[in-house]
């Protein structure tokens, strides 16, 4: 079947009946559909795509795995809505000559102070609407904290998540997102394959004897790649303030000095992905190693 909406549900139902289910990515099967789109042509296209060894099937997610990914998707949706409301408040108040400093945690207190001040210069006709927007931001933050509380409860019950959280730069959101969206790490034969699956490897454009490596591609799971990249930035920033960085942080600092901050961040994210594969595959915890002497 195509890995489209509700495909994982029907995949689990068919597996319970004893069938072997393969979910194929729709973007890879569409080129095999010739002519008009009908059930017959779709079925023929799926059969042709299944014969292609380069098209990897999508793993059928379990019920718990889908529930965990649903929590992440809800939190991301509420985070996007919160950011939109904050930007709206900033833009509207700027039109009245009120500039709010950077920082999302400053918006709600400043707006509340302006609403409580009768001499703030805000028209009375817009004050109720601004108060509704302020209350909406607080409600979205409360929902996000509730999701994070549920994720912490699940993390305490899962030894795998506790092991992943021992890796530098891998916190609550990253560890639970990896378990939710990756599923079984055993389907990757090596750490290099896992980093390539997350598209943390350079894009190649080579021909003949000329090999050209560029930036990473934007394909793959954007959410997990974003979390690992932000985690790498945090590790790199912490490494600068650490008196005696460990082996991993010392390597990241050397890469940053030689290649720049952004390239060092992606290189460190690639390294973290490989460490995640090793910790997950062997069910061990990450142990910091001292940096070798100069």
Buried (B, 14 or more C-beta within 10 A) or exposed (E): BBBEEEBBEBBBEBEEEEEEBBBBBBEBBEEBBEEEEEEEBBEBBBEBBBEEEEBEBBBBBEEEBBEBBEBBEBBBEBBEBBEEBBEBBBEBBEEEEBEBEEEBEEBBEBBBEBBEEEEEEBEEEEBEEBEEBBEBBEBBBEBBEBBBEBBEEBBEEBEBBEBBBBBBBBBBBBBBBBBBBBBEBEEBEEBBEBBBBBBBBBEEEEEEEEEEEEEBEEEBBEBBBBBBBBBBBBBBEBBEEEEEBBEBBBBBBEBBEEEEEEBBBBBBBBBBBBBBBBBBBEEEEBEEEEBEEE
